[in-house]
Amino acid sequence: MRKALVIALALVTAPAVADEPKTLKLEKTVALEGVVGRYDHMALDAKGDRLLVANLSNDSLDVIDLRAGKLDAIQVFQPYAEQLIASGAGHVWYAAATRGLTAYTTLVTRRSTLAARGEELLAMTRGLHRTLGWFKATPAQEIVRAVKQFFPDVDPEIFAAAIERYRALSLWGSDPVIRREGYDRLHAAMRAGGALSRDIAFEACVDTTLAKRAIASPLSGS
């Protein structure tokens, strides 16, 4: 039996005469086939007849077509996307990575720490550089075997497919250098979303010295 979430929609106010308080009226109940998760915040797109729902279990944004009474689109990370594709219940409509390079995962520290513990941080950055090189050249199934103990609930075939899809989208860099293009795109998104209240220059918060040193003098055996 396929699992389903059921969401009751009580979004449209019932007609009311003047001076009467408006009340919610249950319009319909929608069964979301194949969706497992815990819903939190919701927002209504009244013009588009869509309900936007935050799914905390998947870290996703689900879009429900209210008129058709079905799940219209879902924004998910891996391995959820690969699981939906493999089941035949979904297909990729848009991959966010196609918008261009965006600097997400970075190592952050204070300048004082960078100065005081530079050699330790350089060693760590060299290890990261070597790992990125290994990841770029290693078959997905081999990567799965190396790290599967950390993801015991993910099917190996799904895991390998997720790695190949992300790799094809160039989600992982080939070296630890943060590019200005990636910084600028993330900066613009954070400004647009209100996470940043002012512009911050690339030079003010990015130092690629260690990354460039790691590339110039990698670990032995790399």
DALIN-V966873 format. One record per residue. N is the residue number from 1. RES is the residue in three letters. NEAR is the number of other C-alpha atoms within 8 Angstrom. D_FIRST is the distance of its C-alpha to the first C-alpha in Angstrom with 1 decimal. Layout:
N|RES|NEAR|D_FIRST, N|RES|NEAR|D_FIRST
This chain:
1|MET|2|0.0, 2|ARG|5|3.8, 3|LYS|8|6.4, 4|ALA|10|9.3, 5|LEU|11|12.8, 6|VAL|8|14.8, 7|ILE|8|18.5, 8|ALA|8|21.2, 9|LEU|9|24.1, 10|ALA|10|27.4, 11|LEU|8|29.6, 12|VAL|8|32.1, 13|THR|9|35.0, 14|ALA|8|35.9, 15|PRO|5|39.4, 16|ALA|7|42.1, 17|VAL|5|45.8, 18|ALA|4|48.3, 19|ASP|4|48.6, 20|GLU|6|45.2, 21|PRO|5|42.7, 22|LYS|8|39.7, 23|THR|6|36.4, 24|LEU|9|32.8, 25|LYS|9|30.9, 26|LEU|9|27.2, 27|GLU|8|26.6, 28|LYS|7|22.8, 29|THR|9|19.4, 30|VAL|10|17.3, 31|ALA|9|13.6, 32|LEU|11|13.4, 33|GLU|8|10.2, 34|GLY|9|9.9, 35|VAL|8|12.7, 36|VAL|8|13.3, 37|GLY|9|16.9, 38|ARG|7|19.7, 39|TYR|9|21.6, 40|ASP|8|25.4, 41|HIS|6|28.1, 42|MET|8|27.7, 43|ALA|7|30.2, 44|LEU|8|30.5, 45|ASP|9|31.8, 46|ALA|6|33.3, 47|LYS|5|34.9, 48|GLY|5|31.8, 49|ASP|10|29.5, 50|ARG|13|27.3, 51|LEU|12|26.0, 52|LEU|12|26.4, 53|VAL|13|24.5, 54|ALA|12|25.0, 55|ASN|13|21.9, 56|LEU|10|23.4, 57|SER|9|20.6, 58|ASN|9|20.9, 59|ASP|9|24.5, 60|SER|12|23.7, 61|LEU|11|24.7, 62|ASP|13|22.1, 63|VAL|12|23.5, 64|ILE|13|22.0, 65|ASP|12|23.5, 66|LEU|9|24.4, 67|ARG|6|25.7, 68|ALA|5|22.7, 69|GLY|9|20.3, 70|LYS|10|18.2, 71|LEU|10|18.4, 72|ASP|8|21.4, 73|ALA|7|22.2, 74|ILE|9|21.6, 75|GLN|7|24.2, 76|VAL|10|23.0, 77|PHE|9|24.7, 78|GLN|7|23.6, 79|PRO|10|21.4, 80|TYR|9|19.0, 81|ALA|10|20.5, 82|GLU|11|20.3, 83|GLN|9|16.6, 84|LEU|11|15.9, 85|ILE|11|18.4, 86|ALA|8|17.0, 87|SER|7|13.5, 88|GLY|7|15.3, 89|ALA|8|14.3, 90|GLY|7|17.8, 91|HIS|7|21.4, 92|VAL|7|24.5, 93|TRP|4|26.5, 94|TYR|4|29.2, 95|ALA|6|30.0, 96|ALA|5|32.2, 97|ALA|10|34.2, 98|THR|6|35.7, 99|ARG|5|37.9, 100|GLY|6|40.1, 101|LEU|8|41.1, 102|THR|11|40.2, 103|ALA|11|41.4, 104|TYR|5|38.6, 105|THR|4|38.7, 106|THR|5|42.3, 107|LEU|4|44.4, 108|VAL|4|46.4, 109|THR|6|49.5, 110|ARG|6|52.9, 111|ARG|6|55.9, 112|SER|6|57.7, 113|THR|9|55.1, 114|LEU|10|55.1, 115|ALA|7|58.9, 116|ALA|6|58.9, 117|ARG|8|56.1, 118|GLY|10|56.2, 119|GLU|6|56.4, 120|GLU|7|53.4, 121|LEU|10|51.4, 122|LEU|12|52.7, 123|ALA|9|51.5, 124|MET|8|48.0, 125|THR|12|48.1, 126|ARG|13|49.3, 127|GLY|9|46.4, 128|LEU|9|44.0, 129|HIS|15|45.9, 130|ARG|11|45.6, 131|THR|8|41.8, 132|LEU|13|41.3, 133|GLY|10|43.3, 134|TRP|8|41.3, 135|PHE|8|38.0, 136|LYS|8|39.4, 137|ALA|6|40.4, 138|THR|8|37.8, 139|PRO|6|34.9, 140|ALA|10|31.5, 141|GLN|9|30.3, 142|GLU|8|33.5, 143|ILE|11|32.8, 144|VAL|11|29.3, 145|ARG|7|30.9, 146|ALA|7|33.5, 147|VAL|8|31.4, 148|LYS|9|28.0, 149|GLN|6|29.0, 150|PHE|5|28.8, 151|PHE|7|25.2, 152|PRO|7|23.5, 153|ASP|4|20.0, 154|VAL|8|20.3, 155|ASP|7|19.7, 156|PRO|9|23.2, 157|GLU|7|22.6, 158|ILE|12|21.0, 159|PHE|11|24.0, 160|ALA|12|26.5, 161|ALA|10|25.3, 162|ALA|11|25.5, 163|ILE|9|29.0, 164|GLU|9|30.1, 165|ARG|8|29.0, 166|TYR|10|30.8, 167|ARG|10|33.7, 168|ALA|7|34.0, 169|LEU|8|34.3, 170|SER|8|37.0, 171|LEU|8|35.3, 172|TRP|7|37.3, 173|GLY|7|41.1, 174|SER|8|43.2, 175|ASP|9|45.6, 176|PRO|10|45.8, 177|VAL|7|48.0, 178|ILE|9|46.9, 179|ARG|7|47.9, 180|ARG|7|49.5, 181|GLU|8|47.1, 182|GLY|12|44.1, 183|TYR|12|45.8, 184|ASP|10|46.9, 185|ARG|11|43.4, 186|LEU|11|41.9, 187|HIS|11|45.0, 188|ALA|8|44.6, 189|ALA|8|41.0, 190|MET|10|41.9, 191|ARG|12|44.8, 192|ALA|7|42.9, 193|GLY|7|40.2, 194|GLY|7|42.9, 195|ALA|7|42.3, 196|LEU|9|45.9, 197|SER|6|48.8, 198|ARG|5|51.3, 199|ASP|7|51.7, 200|ILE|7|52.0, 201|ALA|6|53.7, 202|PHE|9|52.2, 203|GLU|6|55.4, 204|ALA|6|55.1, 205|CYS|7|51.9, 206|VAL|7|51.3, 207|ASP|6|53.3, 208|THR|8|52.5, 209|THR|6|55.5, 210|LEU|11|53.5, 211|ALA|14|51.0, 212|LYS|9|53.9, 213|ARG|9|55.7, 214|ALA|13|52.6, 215|ILE|10|52.4, 216|ALA|6|56.2, 217|SER|6|56.2, 218|PRO|10|52.8, 219|LEU|8|52.2, 220|SER|4|53.8, 221|GLY|3|51.7, 222|SER|5|49.7
